[in-house]
Amino acid sequence: MVAAFVRPYDAAFRHLSRLIVSRTRVKICGITREQDLDAAAAAGADALGFVFYPPSPRFLATLRAAELVRRVPPFATSVGLFVNPEPGFVREVLATVPLDLIQFQGDEPPEFCEQFGHPYLKVARMRPELDLVEFARAFKSARGLLLDAYVEGYGGAGQLFDWSLVPKELPLPVVLAGGLTAENVGSAIRQLRPWAVDVSSGVEVAKGVKDAAKIAAFIAAVKNADA
């Protein structure tokens, strides 16, 4: 299931894989309701994200998250988002919630991310002074890098970042986030050709409340960009 969403490979394989199978994966993040999970799965989402960061309006208590994650259909990846968590909290969640992948959204160093023996994504908060190539090398054990806008606090706040900051070649798969919508995701894919795209507020009617029509439109725009 995890391999269906992200996997490590070198630049040559990435180029070859684009020629053979040109399909951008989609993650719908910030799921809080059964109907939103079902709508995302029905529209063809590859991954579903669940937030374990208490300040977020999309935060889920552990038992509630377990209920939702057990609803994730076969061959879809469940992703748990954490921000600078205590190690014990991560272990508590993993013991109760059947997550396929962890997303570390804060300032966690590589050794912190690796201690749980669980596949993970590392978020890079994009700004001009960040050397993304060196960042990727530091997190070589990650399954991929999720690129998000740099804002005060954590999370991209639904804001775009300058896509020209992303190097053409990176040693890890790229998951693009930050202010994506059905209207701009096609341009993002054509410019960067990421392995996957991640959306939360771009498919919402309120924080934590998704819209089935927006989800369907977003995934349709991704498919059109791949065509």
C-alpha positions in Angstrom: 0.0 0.0 0.0 2.8 2.4 0.9 4.7 1.6 -2.3 1.6 2.5 -4.3 2.0 6.1 -3.2 5.7 6.8 -2.8 8.9 4.9 -3.2 12.6 5.8 -3.4 14.4 5.7 -6.7 17.2 7.5 -8.5 16.8 10.2 -11.1 17.2 7.9 -14.1 14.5 5.6 -12.9 12.2 8.6 -12.1 12.6 9.8 -15.7 12.0 6.3 -17.1 8.9 5.8 -14.9 7.4 9.1 -16.2 7.9 7.8 -19.8 6.3 4.5 -19.0 3.5 5.4 -16.6 2.7 9.1 -16.5 0.3 9.3 -13.5 0.5 11.7 -10.6 -0.7 10.3 -7.3 -3.1 12.3 -5.2 -3.3 12.7 -1.4 -6.3 14.2 0.2 -5.2 15.5 3.7 -7.1 16.6 6.8 -9.9 13.9 6.7 -12.2 14.3 9.7 -15.5 12.7 8.5 -16.6 9.4 7.0 -18.4 11.0 4.1 -15.3 12.9 3.1 -13.1 9.8 3.3 -15.7 7.9 1.2 -15.9 10.7 -1.4 -12.1 10.9 -1.7 -11.8 7.1 -2.1 -14.6 7.0 -4.7 -12.9 9.8 -6.7 -9.7 7.8 -6.8 -7.5 9.3 -4.2 -4.3 7.3 -3.7 -3.7 8.4 -0.1 -5.7 9.9 2.8 -4.2 12.1 5.4 -5.1 12.3 9.1 -3.9 15.0 11.4 -2.4 14.4 14.9 -1.4 17.9 15.6 -3.6 19.3 18.4 -3.5 23.0 17.4 -4.9 22.1 14.0 -8.7 22.4 13.3 -8.4 19.1 11.6 -6.9 17.3 14.6 -8.2 13.9 15.4 -8.2 12.1 18.8 -6.5 8.7 18.5 -9.6 6.6 18.8 -11.5 8.7 16.3 -8.7 8.4 13.9 -8.6 4.6 14.3 -12.3 4.5 13.3 -11.7 6.5 10.2 -8.5 4.7 9.1 -10.1 1.3 9.4 -12.6 2.7 6.8 -9.8 3.3 4.2 -10.3 0.9 1.3 -7.7 -1.6 0.0 -4.8 -0.2 -2.0 -5.2 3.3 -0.6 -2.5 4.6 1.8 -3.3 6.0 5.2 -1.0 8.9 6.3 -0.6 10.3 9.8 0.6 13.9 10.1 2.6 14.9 13.2 4.4 18.2 14.1 7.3 18.0 16.5 5.6 15.3 18.5 6.8 13.6 21.7 8.1 10.1 20.7 5.6 8.5 23.2 2.7 10.1 21.4 3.8 8.8 18.0 4.1 5.3 19.5 0.7 5.6 21.2 -0.9 6.5 17.8 0.9 3.8 15.9 -0.2 1.2 18.5 -3.9 2.1 17.9 -4.2 3.5 14.4 -3.2 1.3 11.5 -1.2 3.9 9.6 0.8 3.0 6.5 2.9 6.1 6.4 4.0 8.9 8.8 4.3 12.5 7.7 6.6 14.6 9.8 5.6 18.3 9.3 7.8 20.0 11.8 11.5 20.4 12.5 12.2 16.8 13.3 15.8 15.7 12.5 16.4 12.4 10.5 17.3 10.4 13.6 13.9 11.3 15.2 12.0 10.3 12.1 13.9 7.0 11.9 13.4 5.8 15.4 9.9 4.4 14.9 10.9 1.9 12.2 7.9 3.1 10.1 7.9 4.5 6.6 7.8 8.3 6.6 7.6 11.4 4.5 9.5 14.5 5.5 8.0 18.0 4.9 10.3 20.7 3.5 8.9 24.2 4.2 10.0 26.0 1.0 11.9 29.3 1.1 14.8 30.6 -1.0 17.5 29.9 1.5 16.6 26.2 1.8 19.1 23.9 -0.1 16.5 21.2 -1.0 19.2 18.9 -2.5 21.1 18.8 0.8 17.8 18.5 2.7 16.9 15.5 0.7 20.3 13.9 1.3 19.9 14.4 5.1 16.6 12.6 5.0 17.7 9.8 2.6 15.7 7.3 4.7 12.4 9.0 3.9 10.1 7.6 1.3 9.7 11.1 -0.2 9.8 14.8 0.4 6.5 16.8 0.8 7.1 20.4 -0.3 4.9 23.0 1.4 4.8 26.7 1.7 6.8 28.3 4.5 4.5 30.2 6.9 4.4 31.2 10.5 3.5 28.1 12.5 3.2 24.8 10.7 1.3 23.7 7.6 1.1 25.7 4.4 -2.1 27.6 5.4 -3.4 27.0 1.8 -0.6 29.2 0.3 1.3 28.7 -2.8 5.1 28.9 -2.9 7.5 29.7 -5.7 7.7 26.5 -7.7 10.9 27.7 -9.3 12.6 26.9 -6.0 12.3 23.2 -6.7 15.4 21.7 -8.4 14.9 19.6 -11.6 16.5 16.6 -10.0 16.2 15.4 -6.4 17.2 12.0 -4.9 13.8 11.5 -3.4 10.2 11.5 -4.9 8.4 14.8 -4.6 5.0 15.3 -3.1 3.8 18.8 -4.0 1.6 20.7 -1.6 0.8 24.3 -0.7 -2.3 26.1 -2.0 -3.2 23.6 -4.7 -6.7 23.7 -6.2 -8.4 22.2 -9.2 -7.6 25.4 -11.0 -3.8 25.4 -10.5 -2.8 21.8 -10.0 -2.6 21.1 -13.7 0.0 23.9 -14.1 1.9 22.6 -11.1 2.1 19.1 -12.5 3.1 20.2 -16.0 5.9 22.4 -14.5 7.3 20.1 -11.8 6.1 16.6 -12.7 5.9 15.5 -9.0 5.4 12.0 -8.0 2.2 13.1 -6.1 0.2 16.1 -5.1 -1.3 16.9 -1.7 -4.4 19.0 -1.0 -6.4 19.9 2.0 -8.0 23.4 2.2 -8.3 23.4 -1.6 -11.1 20.9 -1.5 -12.9 22.3 1.6 -15.9 24.3 2.3 -14.7 24.9 5.9 -11.7 23.8 7.9 -11.9 20.1 8.2 -15.0 19.8 6.1 -14.4 18.5 2.5 -16.5 19.0 -0.5 -17.1 15.9 -2.7 -17.5 18.0 -5.9 -14.2 19.8 -5.2 -12.4 16.6 -4.5 -13.7 15.1 -7.8 -12.8 18.2 -9.7 -9.2 18.2 -8.2 -8.6 14.6 -9.1 -10.0 15.1 -12.6 -7.6 18.1 -13.1 -4.7 15.9 -12.0 -5.8 13.2 -14.6 -6.1 15.8 -17.3 -2.6 17.1 -16.6 -1.2 13.6 -16.9 -3.0 12.9 -20.2 
